[in-house]
Amino acid sequence: MSCPHVSGAAAYVKSFHPTWSPAAIQSALMTTAAPMSSGINMEAEFAYGSGHLNPLKAANPGLVYDANETDYINFLCGQGYATRLIQLLSKDNSTCPKDTNGTVSELNYPSFGLSTSPLKPFSRTFKRTVTNVGSPTAVYRANLSFPTGTLKIRVNPDVLSFTSVGQKLSFEVIVEATMDKAMVSGALVWDDGEHKVRSPIVVFI
């Protein structure tokens, strides 16, 4: 995905939703992108991201993974950024909380990535929150798409029932496996019958 396309698409979505945050717009673009085949490039999502952008679908994504400045500041703090640099970026007096680990898995991002060691059992839990931007009442069911016999993945809860626009609901994705391949990728899709909100899941060595 080239920068002009990502910019021309973001601007299109923002024209329909001027109050959406940059994170919400990014989520809309990512979760409505058409998946691509790893046969095109063996590096899969590392090569082509979430897939081929579809601005028309992104204008009506159903759900978005939103995030605010505080979320990103906590992440940067956990990555070891000094307070001076944090304040330079935030342009205010933001300081680092003491209880954040700032890992990527803690960001409310519309994809899931995990690096692990070969032949070593692992278990990782990702926590995410989605915001309903579609129908006021909607029921989304989780569908997982992965190569057979690779990862054990659970979504809890696997049904999200919304009663209003703007409502936020949280869920967890638990990934367990012992990796004997360099990379395994698939996706979690939240489906309400009208929208398919797709998030790539990638585990790599």
Secondary structure, DSSP 8 states (H G I E B T S, - for coil): --HHHHHHHHHHHHHH-TT--HHHHHHHHHHTSB---TTT-TTTHHHHTT-B--HHHHTS-SEE----HHHHHHHHHHTT--HHHHHHHHTS-----TT----GGGS--SSEEEE--TT--EEEEEEEEEEE-S-SSEEEEEEEE--TTS-EEEEESSEEEE-STT-EEEEEEEEEE---SSEEEEEEEEE-SS-EEEEEEEEE-
